[in-house]
Amino acid sequence: MKYSMGNEAMASLDALLSQWFLEESFILLDGSSRDLFCYSESNLSLHIENHEEENKERQRLPTQSLYKDLHRKVFLFPASSADSYVTLSPLKNTELQNFTVCLWTYTELTRGYSVFSYATQASTNEILLFRDSVGQYSLTVGSEEVTFQVQEPSFTPINICATWASASGVAEIWVDGIPLVRKVLKQGYTLSANAMIILGQDQDSYGGGFDINQSFLGEIGNVYMWDYVVPFHEGKTNCSQANVLNWKKMKYEKMGHVIMVPQLRD
């Protein structure tokens, strides 16, 4: 279908496009860009149509001043610690039967560390994304774990996404846009509500039980989470639609020695 626009409409579109390209970043799932965000040309009209709706959604946030836009910012964990972490408050905190979580990390660690810890009263490892060693990640859902092998570059930023679907039990991990061999776990399981979501530490109890030898050292940013499986195999993904955690409207609390700094690398 083709559309025609008057001069006034075209000027408005140009202004919106200029703002969009200034504010949005991209991830190309073929690995040609290391940023985490994404719109394909086919998604452009959808972005324009949803612009007003997204503004309305921002106005519906419970306490707007508590939700911050962290675009081009990251959390810096400068030292291994058993008491430094960041707690993220989800936009929705209900039971889940599917999820996708994506984030960006930059570290020199070669030992194991927690990438993303999502605990509930039912299971402290309701979701745990963990890097066991260079080239190996593990994903835990409902205390059941599967491992993934990857050829991983050293000392460079990593974009990592994990997905899981209850109906099939299929779990995926994507590293810099490359899918790893899929695994199956916890088919039919439901993730409990009222999650405690923590960056920088692995929860061995609800909101605590930290071990310095599993702590993160380095930079973490661009954290997004959906309550459905994002179809990465179809191309780019509209991350503004992330409805559980959204880096551009994030409520968080820093504990210990954690610093918010500008993101210097993509």
Steps between C-alpha positions, in 0.01 A plus 500: 500500500632846413444821690520867401576782742460878497789735584389540863472124552837445333662758730352325803628166374850644445505637854389166643761312298776736616401447863473125446849464352649713777332305780489141376786255462501177305599136511549312177454132562760415238756641747593802288413737783559445869224731625193343649218678319324449181251611246476365149363719222176305520469599866537872429132561431413302813733722704332815363151363567597396854673827592189656655410175678849474652466856632171403664667191652773717655229717659342189657817404691422503875759759605662651195789660689615156620531362146812618322616486140838324515573519127879509439567441870633191678560375852870466582596238760863598573595215733397148597273524800238314702298816564496701177200451272209668326135412557265554204128558548293338223223683320284193564560238767264215415535130428676425171481209260742650249779752511776670308778689677778695325791698633847633422809410702864605489745323728851360528392217731593143408341340808129433530257781576130578509366686198133526604335371818119474532387347829157433649383362829442168322850479348810712547605385153169566327709647219878508516719590206856414600831500319678191633829565322630646175292336227232349725172645624228333703131581521297391800119501505317388813829364646565276195815585303620455143836608357597659168836508324614799294814624330531822693734792428723611787472837673237645269142605575239225468131527411321196641134399485327199658149373427281224640149374416305292751282319244799338326770548763730630225774735620720712277808712557622748241848653533572800278215397274615138462260228626654221707375141491152496654421307818179386672410534869203544735230434242162610638655700785370841614735761643370641827406865551665762725851455365814653644718597203868566567801592289852434625429208734354148503217469753529192719214632708220738408678834466824378659738212559772653283842344433792726405631222272183522288480880493530708186786740429470733202212676323136401446237688301217483247289267713167407341248229581176386337227263620513315167758340274642757261539343151862601439520265200261732315741793517515811713290564808316804629647527848276792596228234540688322781230482766668346806827695507577794274834685512329821390254496789682330783452518874806372687691511826879481527660337801869502597759628254321532167536806276277621218723610209461582128523204263827541308479188279220329315 
